[in-house]
């Protein structure tokens, strides 16, 4: 499949991501308001404007679809198609002016995430994938690595607060102690690296579906496996991630068994 063979759904999602990138890039150097939500996470003027632009573009073309956004909430959540949108995933990074934030847009149909766009605005990384059509980064096809030896693997971690206080902390330590290289690339970036075959696994807790829905499709279509820490596929209540290549995912899943991280959480 070539990068030019895109559905109308995907074309609209890419248009929305590009519109959001223009807005977030214009605010990146500052001069925006920051408020704190009830969960004590920040939200900026840029978050809200980006989501409004995405909502207008998507629902302008597909008014019968549902929309579940980080900042503007849900509409028609029981619709056949439901868009999952985080306009600026990594707002804390955005506020402190470092570039590891992104726009995440995914499409859910019949309980399956079928499309994903991940736009790493300041790193000029636009990744996308659609079920059965492969994964792409700036028009170049993505493919996970085939490294099968955990001692040769590179592993990235993120959002480990709940894992650090659970039975899984020592289990994670065993994985990291065995790996060839460990880093916490974080947010969208380590999933792009995984899909491109540059690292072998990502382990995270304390996520929500809007953070990872699009990335799950990208990793899957690049040949990887994407589950939560209990081995379940991503869904609306997912709160943890174990993503890896075909060769190592099962090994890491077995190693982390009984990690004590709940697979579900309340939505943002």
Secondary structure, DSSP 8 states (H G I E B T S, - for coil): --TT---HHHHHHHHHHHHHHHHHHHHTTS---EEE-TTS-EEEHHHHHHHHHHHHHHHHH-TTSEEEETTTEEESTTSSEEEEEEEEETHHHHHTT-S--EEEEEEEETTEEEEEEEEEGGGTEEEEEETTS-EEETTEE--------TTS-EEEEE--HHHHTSTHHHHHHHHHHHSSEEE---HHHHHHHHHTTS-SEEEEES--HHHHHHHHHHHHHTT-EEE-TTS----TTB-EEEEE-TTTHHHHHHHTTT----SB----
